[in-house]
Amino acid sequence: MEKELKVAALRNGTVIDHIPSDKVFKVFAILNLEKCTNQITIGNNLESKRMQSKGIIKVSERFLEEAETNKIALIAPNAKINIIKDYEVTEKRPLTLPKEMREIVQCPNPSCITNHQPVATVFSVQNGDNTISLKCRYCEKELKPEDVKLK
Amino acid sequence: MSNKSLVSITDYDRDDILSILSSAAEFEKNPNRKILDGKVVATLFFEPSTRTRLSFETAVIRLGGSIIGFSDAATSSSAKGETLHDTIQMVGSYADAIVMRHYLEGAARYASEVSPVPVVNAGDGANQHPSQTLLDLYSILKTQKKLERLNICLVGDLKYGRTVHSLIMAMSHFDPTFKFIAPEELKMPDEYKVFCRKNNIPFTESDELAGNFDDADILYMTRVQKERFRDLMEYERVKNVYTLRNDMLSESKPNLRILHPLPRVTEINPDVDANEKAYYFQQAQNGLYVRQAIMNRLINK
């Protein structure tokens, strides 16, 4: 119990909660947290009232920018972002998909130039009627968010 | 990036398209004009395409420009492993414009971003080939005297055929009605049907060619390629169903014209060639004037 409390308490930083369990490490990757040297706590397969099983990522002493957290909207649109300052939640941030995603998604088209030459991938996010699709700036192929592979 | 580049037909709006077509009509009246005098155009063909390359090169030479380039990646520096970025940088410092065909999709968009001079996409894999689309439009305009409210029948490989996809995009400015005639395996992909619905473009679908285009103004034939079929028996069946013969044209409208991006194989019987409705060879010739209009716009405007 005491240990759990220590994990839960974050003085300053960003909490990403309600991540589907199978997406925790994708979220970790999309935020490029491998390279982050701050204290990071990852919890996974935790019980949740809202969902069957959830994951949580807490990054200490770092306030993620909106441009960073919005990338999560693609793979975990129902995740909750809380910015913590001095143990208090100072901001509950809604997730909105960015208009463009650069160097995040890999193009699934094997004939696309981005898979053969050192070219950064750029996808535009297109909102249709209740559907979201991503369009490769280069080969112009569209893909659905569930088919996304990260770079 | 040079914003004059022509990579995809969607780079041009309705006015851009009409301005290219009227300029092409001027070049048709007089194709030999020295308006590219002293200019150098690079034709970089990372994948061979003799028809397209000769058409672009003739367009430039008839306008008084000069050509540098290569017709095959094996003879270029890319065979030594040079990146497209570096090739384009180097060529862009020599030439006033670049015409490029590449086997990778998106290569032309990328080249247009890193090139100091305008880039014309002469085909990037299965993706885009905008000068083909513009010459299709020019042929339609020339034979029908208008682009608005035409009945256009697209036949053959509607799944992989980039020319038909680009034609739908380009014609969407002119209130067309489409009929898509294709075997089950090669049906029009959903994304283009969604595009038509969004733009209020009526279309019907069928898998029968005979007797199905009597109300059409344009019959746009494409090649049904053997390698697209998993079942070769199916290919043999389909191949003959989608062959246009002269006797099938007896009930068609007098203004009907038959287009084909060429090369054709079996999908148009040679007995159609003598019919005045056959327009595919003139269509190819129109490519010259359209490419003159494109090069003039890129370099001189």
Interface residues (C-beta under 8 A of the other chain):
Chain A: N109 S111 C112 I113 T114 H116 Q117 P118 V119 G128 C136 R137 Y138 C139 E140 K141 E142
Chain B: S8 T83 L84 H85 H102 Y103 L104 E105 G106 A107 R109 Y110 D124 G125 A126 N127 Q128 E191 V194
